[in-house]
Amino acid sequence: MERRTYNKKTTPVGDVYIVVEGQRLSAIYMGEEDFLEGEKEFMLTFDPSNSLIKRCMLQLDEYFNGDRKEFDIPIEPKGTNFQKAVWKELSLIPFGETRSYQDIAVKIGKEKAVRAIGQANKANRLPIIIPCHRVIGKNKSLTGYAGTRTEIKEKLLTLEGAEYKK
C-alpha cells in the first residue's frame, strides 16, 4: 500500500479532511468523526505540503467561491462494480442539476435498485468531487446525505443554484 497523507480544510459545509494515496485522491471526509471512522485502519501522515492535497484544496476553494463547476483531480474510487457504475453516473450530473435515485437506477440498467443506489451514494468516499449531493428524491425533496446530514446537501445544492424542495 502506498503512503496515505492528509490535510484538513475549513469550508462552508464544515471541516473536510482530504486524503491522498500515491498520486490519487483517496477520500474526502465531511467532519472529524467521519475521518476518524474511515481512516482508523490506515497509517496516515499529516502533510499540508503535498502537491495533490494543495491542488484539491485550491479546487475546493474555487468550487465554494462559485468559480469551478468540475474537478480535474486524479481519483480512483474503490468499491464494487455496482458502486463504481453508480459513481460514474453521478459524475455525469452537471453542476446545478439534480437527478433522482430512480433516474440513476434506470441509467445504469438496474431499475429496481433504487435503495441500492442510496447505499452506493452513502459509500462514496469522494463527496463533492463525485457529486452524490446532486441525487435527490423523485419528488425533488432532499434525502439523506452522508447518512442523515441533509443540511450539507442543502448547502451544496444552494451553492450550485439547483432546484429542490425543503
C-alpha positions in Angstrom: 0.0 0.0 0.0 1.2 3.4 -0.9 1.7 6.1 1.7 -1.5 8.0 2.7 -1.3 11.6 3.6 -4.0 14.1 4.6 -4.8 17.7 5.5 -7.8 19.4 6.9 -9.7 22.3 5.3 -12.4 24.5 6.7 -15.2 25.0 4.1 -18.8 26.5 4.2 -20.0 22.9 4.9 -17.6 22.4 7.8 -14.2 20.9 8.1 -13.3 18.4 5.4 -10.4 16.0 5.5 -8.6 15.4 2.2 -6.7 12.1 1.9 -4.4 11.1 -0.9 -2.7 7.8 -1.6 0.2 8.0 -4.0 -0.8 10.2 -6.9 -4.6 9.9 -6.4 -7.2 11.5 -4.3 -8.4 8.7 -2.0 -11.1 10.3 0.2 -12.8 13.5 1.3 -14.4 13.2 4.7 -17.1 15.6 5.9 -16.0 16.2 9.5 -13.6 14.7 12.0 -15.9 11.9 13.1 -16.2 10.6 9.5 -12.4 11.0 9.1 -11.5 9.1 12.2 -14.0 6.3 11.4 -13.0 6.0 7.8 -9.2 6.0 8.4 -8.9 4.1 11.6 -7.2 1.1 9.9 -4.7 3.2 8.0 -1.5 4.9 9.0 -1.6 8.5 7.8 0.8 11.3 7.6 -0.3 14.9 8.0 1.2 16.7 5.0 -0.2 20.1 4.1 2.7 20.5 1.5 1.6 17.5 -0.6 1.0 18.9 -4.1 -2.1 16.9 -4.8 -3.7 18.0 -1.5 -2.8 21.6 -2.3 -4.4 21.2 -5.8 -7.5 19.7 -4.2 -7.8 22.4 -1.7 -7.5 25.1 -4.4 -10.2 23.4 -6.5 -12.5 23.2 -3.4 -11.9 26.9 -2.8 -12.8 27.6 -6.4 -15.9 25.5 -6.1 -17.1 27.2 -2.9 -16.4 30.6 -4.4 -18.5 29.7 -7.5 -15.6 29.7 -9.9 -15.4 25.9 -10.5 -18.1 23.6 -11.8 -15.9 20.5 -12.5 -12.9 18.9 -10.8 -9.9 17.6 -12.6 -8.2 15.7 -9.8 -6.9 12.2 -10.3 -9.1 9.7 -8.4 -9.5 6.0 -8.2 -12.7 5.2 -6.3 -12.6 1.9 -4.5 -15.8 -0.1 -4.4 -17.9 -2.8 -6.0 -18.6 -2.8 -9.7 -22.2 -1.7 -8.9 -20.9 1.2 -6.8 -18.5 2.2 -9.5 -21.2 2.2 -12.1 -23.3 4.5 -9.8 -20.4 6.8 -9.1 -19.6 7.1 -12.8 -23.2 8.1 -13.5 -23.1 10.6 -10.6 -20.1 12.2 -12.2 -22.1 12.9 -15.3 -24.7 15.1 -13.5 -23.9 18.7 -14.4 -23.3 21.4 -11.9 -26.6 22.9 -10.7 -28.7 20.0 -11.8 -30.1 17.0 -9.9 -31.3 13.5 -10.6 -33.5 11.2 -8.6 -32.3 7.9 -7.2 -34.8 6.3 -9.7 -33.1 8.2 -12.6 -29.7 6.8 -11.6 -31.1 3.3 -11.3 -32.6 3.5 -14.8 -29.4 5.0 -16.3 -27.3 2.0 -15.0 -29.9 -0.5 -16.1 -31.0 -1.5 -12.6 -34.4 0.0 -12.4 -35.4 -1.8 -9.2 -32.2 -0.9 -7.4 -33.3 2.5 -6.0 -32.4 1.6 -2.4 -29.0 0.2 -3.5 -28.3 3.5 -5.3 -28.8 5.2 -2.0 -26.3 2.8 -0.3 -23.8 3.4 -3.1 -24.2 7.2 -2.6 -23.5 6.6 1.1 -20.4 4.6 0.4 -19.0 7.4 -1.9 -15.7 8.4 -0.3 -15.2 11.4 -2.6 -18.2 13.6 -2.0 -18.3 16.9 -3.9 -15.8 15.5 -6.4 -18.2 12.7 -7.2 -21.4 14.7 -6.6 -23.7 12.4 -4.7 -25.3 15.6 -3.3 -27.0 16.1 -6.7 -29.2 13.0 -6.1 -32.5 13.8 -4.5 -35.9 12.2 -4.1 -38.2 11.7 -7.1 -40.4 14.5 -5.7 -37.4 16.9 -5.6 -37.1 16.5 -1.8 -33.8 16.2 -0.1 -33.0 12.8 1.3 -30.0 11.5 3.3 -26.5 12.8 2.6 -23.6 11.3 4.4 -26.2 9.3 6.2 -28.6 11.8 7.6 -26.9 15.1 7.2 -29.2 16.7 4.6 -28.0 20.2 5.7 -24.8 19.6 3.8 -26.7 18.5 0.7 -28.9 21.6 1.0 -25.8 24.0 1.2 -24.1 22.4 -1.8 -27.3 22.4 -3.9 -28.0 26.0 -2.9 -24.4 27.0 -3.8 -25.0 25.4 -7.2 -28.4 27.0 -7.7 -30.1 23.6 -8.1 -33.8 23.2 -7.7 -35.1 21.1 -4.7 -37.8 21.1 -2.1 -37.0 21.7 1.6 
